[in-house]
């Protein structure tokens, strides 16, 4: 035998559960009937659904179900696997229920329902949602560094866009100075001087003072003027020779 007692409302796949639809055929005017197989709803809290009543207590009852051919005549037959809302009533039913990972809800009272499988499942879901909300609340502090990095990337992209606009002539050249000032690195001269001092080196004197500028002498000016005149006379002779050859 494989019999269970219901402790929660169920929609069972009962083979004999049918719903009849009655209608009038518009062409013939005769009534028509259609039968549909539907799940059977059973609630252990509703007295009309009880199929087992106790002789000494008419105010209490139970709903017993079974697999086809494995129950008592009054049991309601269903097909499919048992649920956490079914308490096994015999050894075969207990063996079938043991294959699953849940513990059946033992009764229909509030305490049993609160300790049942679906109640525990709901508590676990609520706990998971609470943890998720706590993690989400801490998320902004964890992404503070990412926000700073995104701001720096946005600034660099804005500078690049401004440089492209200047190169393509879509922005005035005055903007180039602003971009250069914004993006120019800090001078490294102070760091270089510090390294030189720490290493004990000194600057060479020829690099400290600028070289003096010498004025050209009168002889150099005269030689340059004579060389210029010679080059001009030679150029005129070549030009005259070219014209004579073309005439011949």
Buried (B, 14 or more C-beta within 10 A) or exposed (E): BBBBBBBBBBEBBBEEBEEEEEEEEEEEEEEEEEEEEEEBEBBBEEEEBBBEEEEEEEEEBBBBBBBEEBBEEEBBBBEEEBBBBBBBBBEBBBEBBEEEEBEBBBBBEEEBBEEBBBBBEEEEEEEEEEEEEEEEEEEEEEEEEEEEEEEEEEEEEEBEEBBEBBEEEEBEEEEBEEBEEEEEEEEEEEEEEEEEEEEEEEEEEEEEEEEEEEEEEEEEEEEEEEEEEEEEEEEEEEEEEEEEEEEE
